[in-house]
C-alpha cells in the first residue's frame, strides 16, 4: 500500500526517490560574501538552507481484541489482526501533524477525506493550525461511522478503501492514508473467511494521483 509519498515535481535536483516520511521544506537563501586574496575571490555565493518541513501521520483504531490500538492500516490478510466495520459502527482515526523544520508555520490547513462508505460523526474534518512551532506536534482524533446497509452497494459484501489526510502550509504539502474495511454484517461479528477481494482500491481511491509520485514511507508497514 502506498503510504507517505512525496511530490516528485518539487524536488530540486532530478528524480530523487525518497523513502522516508519527509515533506518538502521551505528554502531560505542568503548571499554570502567571499574572501578576497590577492585580487581573487574565494567562497561566497548563495547559501540555501531548509527552514521548515511539514509531516502528517494518519492512523486508524483497530478494535480487534488482539490489536486494540491505533495502527497505520487495517487489512484482511492476517486472520489474527483483520477487522471489518459493520454498518452503523464507529471508526476512530488519529492525525499527527508535525513541524519537523526550524521555522514557525503560520498556518497549516488539514483536510481529511473519508471513503464513500464512511460518514463523519465527531471532530472537524477540515481545520487550520496556527503558529505551528518548530518541532511541535498537534494531534487530533476524528470519528466516522459506516453508512447504513441500504446505502452500501449491492454487488459485494466487503468494502475497502483508504482514508486520506492532507496537510498544506504555503508551498509545503504532505499526505498520508489509513486503509480500512467495512462489511455487511452485525456489529462485532468477525470478518468472513476469504473476504479479501478488495485490495484494488488504491487505484480507484485516487491515492496514486493525489500529489504526484510518492514513495512508501520507511518503517511504515501495512498492518497485516
HUMO-V887905 format. One record per backbone hydrogen bond with DSSP energy under -0.5 kcal/mol. NH is the residue of the N-H (numbers start at 1). CO is the residue of the C=O. Records with the same first field share a line. If there is no record, write none. Layout:
NH=CO  CO
This chain:
10=7
11=8
16=14
18=16
22=20
24=173
26=52
28=49
30=47
32=45
35=42
36=34
37=35  40
40=37
42=35
45=32
47=30
48=46
49=28
51=26
52=26
55=98
57=96
59=94
60=71
61=92
62=69
63=61
67=64
68=62  64
69=62
71=60
74=179
75=223
78=224
79=77
81=78
82=78
83=75
85=181
87=183
88=146
89=86
91=144
93=142
94=59
95=140
96=57
97=138
98=55  96
99=136
100=53  98
101=53
102=51
103=51
105=132
106=104
108=129
109=168
110=108  127
111=166
112=125
113=111  164
114=112
118=115
119=145
121=143
122=143
125=123
127=110
129=108
131=106
132=105
133=131
135=99
136=133
138=97
140=95
142=93
143=122
144=91
145=119
146=89
147=117
151=148
152=149
159=182
161=180
163=178
164=113  162
165=176
166=111
167=174
168=109
169=172
172=169
174=167
176=165
178=163
180=161
182=159
183=85
184=157
185=183
189=186
195=192
196=194
201=198
202=199
203=200
204=200
205=201
206=203
207=202
208=202
209=206
210=206  207
211=212
214=212
217=3
218=19
220=217
221=219
224=222
